[in-house]
Amino acid sequence: MTQFDDRERAQERKFVMEAESAFKANARRAKLLGLWAAELMGLDQATAKVYALDVVKSDLAEPGDEDIYRKVKGDLEEKGVEMSEHRLRREMADFLEEAYRQVAGEAAKLPE
């Protein structure tokens, strides 16, 4: 039974690590998206950082991407920045890919 228990614990650790990576990548994506949107809105650097944090917080409102989409889309519209749904969702997808690369790169640098 020990071999089975070891395999089960390894699977549990893998699941936890994958969930943690996904959470970090989604938070990083929200930050990157927020900084990008802040630049489009013409926010200064300090305000952009605060805005990016607000975008990260908005992503925790509900499961999925709709909360972050609505926040950024609404803020862009409020500032008079034209943005199609397609382009915003494409940027979200691109930033998520970049966020996963960054999170993976950081994990590779950690000592074991």
Stockholm file with secondary structure:
# STOCKHOLM 1.0

chainA/1-112         MTQFDDRERAQERKFVMEAESAFKANARRAKLLGLWAAELMGLDQATAKVYALDVVKSDLAEPGDEDIYRKVKGDLEEKGVEMSEHRLRREMADFLEEAYRQVAGEAAKLPE
#=GR chainA/1-112 SS CHHHHHHHHHHHHHHHHHHHHHHHHHHHHHHHHHHHHHHHHTCCHHHHHHHHHHHHHHTTSSSSSHHHHHHHHHHHHHTTCCCCHHHHHHHHHHHHHHHHHHHHHHHHHSCC
#=GC SS_cons         CHHHHHHHHHHHHHHHHHHHHHHHHHHHHHHHHHHHHHHHHTCCHHHHHHHHHHHHHHTTSSSSSHHHHHHHHHHHHHTTCCCCHHHHHHHHHHHHHHHHHHHHHHHHHSCC
//
